[in-house]
Amino acid sequence: MIAKDGKYLVFVEVKYRHTGERGWASAAVDWRKQKAVSRTAEFYLLKQGYGLDTPCRFDVVAIDGDRIEWIQNAFDYRR
């Protein structure tokens, strides 16, 4: 999901787990997923005509059963 919050473009990774059997939803956003989201964000910026200096933020929305956690600025850009 891509949103705007003030001057920031916010790239949001949403993860869902019905139960904690396979771990928490937020734990699924490991360095590989962070790298993939970062590369997607870079592609989006270039495709939409934004400069690479556009202020961006990477958030995670973790849904574990009925519990929803919104982690703002969850990780930094990964190369």
Beta strands, then each sheet from edge to edge (+ up, - down):
strand 1: 2-5
strand 2: 8-17
strand 3: 56-64
strand 4: 67-75
sheet 1: 1+ 2- 3- 4+
end
